[in-house]
Amino acid sequence: MAEAEIVVQLRTQSPPGLAGPVGVARPADLHGWLARRFGVTAEPLHPGGGDPDSARWLRVGVPAGADAEAVAAALRARPDVEAAYVKPPADLP
């Protein structure tokens, strides 16, 4: 079984209901958390993109046998994450 891919969108503004500003989410904070909690890493979804908004999008590779849905749910629970979903596998032609 191939690794699963999670697509993550970071927030740019404070989520409603949080005291104090979160500001622009920092991917470095998320990278450390993913490594400590799940032993996985994130990389830019659009590397080398000149658009500052592209830095908000990350790809997380989850090894085969790991629970990608649990990782995505934990990501969605973070206040600095706007969205996270497991990308469906590509169909062969």
N, C-alpha and C positions, 0 to 999 in steps of 0.2 A: 504494500500500500504506500502511495506517495505521501509526501508531507502535505499538510493543509496550509492554506494561506489565509491570513486575516488581514483585511484592509481597515485601517484606522484613520479617523479624521480627528485632529486635535481642535480644541476650542480656541477662539481668539479673544473671547470676552468672559467676564465672570458669569458662572452659571447662576440662575435665579435662586435666591434663598441662601446663598453663601455670604457670610460676614467677611467683608474685606475683599479687595480685588484679587483675582487669580492672575489677571493679565494674560499675556500671550503664553500659551502652554509651551514648555521647554521640552523638546524631544529628549534631551539628555536625562531629565528626571524620569521619564518613562522608560528609557533604555535600562537604567539601573534597576528599576522596579521589576521589569520583565525578567531580567537576568536573575535577580534574587528569588523571585516568587515562582517562576516557571522554567528557568534555565533556557530561555529563548532570547533572541535579539530582534530588534526592529531595524529596518533600513528604509531610506526614502523610497516612496512609490514612484516618484518622478525625479531621479537623480539628475543633477545638473540643470534643473529647470530654473529659468531666470525669473519666474513669477514668484513673489514672496508667498503667495497663497499655496503654492505647491509644497512648501515645507511643512504644511499642516497634514499632509497625507503620508502615511507610513505603511509598510508591508511587514507583517510578522509571520515568519515561517515556523510552523508547529510540526515537530517530527511525527512520523507515522506512529500510531499507537497512543499518542497523547490526546487528551480531550480538548480539541480546538474550540468547541462550543463553550467550555468552562473558561478558557482563556479569554474569549470574546466577551463573555458575560462579565468577567472581572474587569476587563478594560472599560466596558460601558458603565460600570459602577464608579469609575474614577471621575472626579469633578473636572479634570482637564481634558477629558475625551468627549467629543461630540457624538461620535458614532464608531461602532466596530462591528464587523460582520465577517463570517467565514465565507470566503469566495467559493462558489460552487465549482466543482471540477469541470474542466473543458471537455466537451464531447468530441470524440474522434469523428472525422468525416466519414 
